[in-house]
Amino acid sequence: MTGFTVALPSGYRPDWVLSYHGRDPDGPAERVQDSRITKALDLPGGPVLLTIDIGTEVASCAADRALSDAELSTTSHIAARMLGVATDVSGLERWAAEDPQVAKLLGDRIGLRPALTATVWEGLVWAIVGQQVNLRFAGTLRRTLIELAGTPHPSGRIAHPGPAAVARLDPEELGQRKFSRAKAAYLIGAAQAAVEGRVDYEALPGMTPEAAEARLTGLKGIGPWTRQYLLLRACGFPDCVPAGDAGLAAGLQRFHGLERRPTPEEQKQLMAPYAPFRSLATAHMWAGFA
């Protein structure tokens, strides 16, 4: 077993992080119970079960086998991403002390930090399976993908498949398991882009937001909403607006007391005043008003 800790920022709130990672209670790759997250990972030395226990000042993390130095670095990076500790909330929270509209948005959620997906690739898979469907059905599709192509762990958890495993899937088999023809093609196409070296998804957070979005542009099925969602939820860029998102539309309608849900263009306009903190503002719209 290998253990390590992740320092938690002052005022850290785990509630939304736990809610995000536990949004599919039947997910085969991860589970949330109380303040503990367990996540199966497929590492070079074999599958690992990562346990993250969130305390008041640190998160105590443990892998269920000895890790190499490279594996420990990868696992520590994943834990920090999942905990959302790199997000700087201070700018928007200082603004809330001066602006009643921003204070209304934040409400009693001071300290909220958006959790990131374990990897950028996992975030892209979530985004693709979630296109034009509700969260429940998206979870069903994701479970199917993991069960078909993931790496089993002795605990019964299954590590999320990487691009190479997804690229090998038969689209006809996905179609027999409730994937639309288009969604199966988008997933396999995105996986093939990684396998062929056309896009390194894990390198996107190290780019500028504009460069990262440009690398995604042109991939079939990866439109404006998917790109912005990925930049926010998987890359951690601070000023993204996933216009067209159903949850954001619902949040904005409720927050502003609108008679109807705003269009994607109207969503951009309504979120514009929160720049350069629109990712965190979007998270608060989701958490407090959607």
Phi, psi and omega in degrees: 000143177236128180243154176200169179235156173238121179292137180258137181296156176301135180078010182302134178244118183276350192300314182285329176297313179295320179297319181295311183286344178257015186293339172245094184297344179256011182300132183283343184268329184215156176218152175237130174221119185056239181256024181246134172246131171244137186217124176277134180234143176259102182253165183305325181274005181120168183295149182226144171257115179266130176246130180238113177255115185271118177258202182273326181243334179221158169256123179271122186242148179211136170260147188276010171212167177295138180249146171289168179301318180294319179293321178296319178298315179297315183293320178297320179297317179296316180299316180296320177298310183298330179277346179068026188287342183279347182291128177268113182261356190295323183298310181292325181289324173295321179298322181298331179290343183248340188236115182300327180293318178291322177298320177297319180297316183284328178053231180261022184256028175303132182099352179295132176232131178294129173286147174258157173293157184303320176224163176295320179301316178299322178296321179294320178299313178303315183296318182291313181293338182272357181294122172064019176225165179280168185300322182299314181288324176301318178298321178298315180295318180296319178300317179300315180299315181295318180293326180285321192236354183284174180255118182292145173247148182305337180290346187103343173289159179232124180290140180301136180288145174277179181303321183299318180292321180290323180297335181276352183292151177270119180300331178294321178293321176298321179298325178288348182245037169081003173283135172292160179300319181294316184294321177298318180293321180296315181297310182293322178296318178295322178294318180296326178299324178286314182299322182277359177081014180281330178220127173259097186298322184288346178273349185300319181298340179275358179263175168286156178304321181295318180292321179296316179295323179298324179293332180274335183294131181104341175289131185297128178086357180255080184273190185303315180296313182298318181296312182293322177298317181294318179297326179281304192276335183246334180259338177077022177290143192276349189228059183247150176227108177281069182302136185101352179290130183296320180293321178294318179299316179295320180296317180293322178298314181290318182298319184263358180066040183279153180284337179218166178287137181290149176290166177306318180293321177293326176298318178300317181294318181290332180271345184305322182297344183269359177298142007264031183240035189289335176295312179293322177298321176298317178301320178290326175297316178297314188286324187255342189226345182285000000 
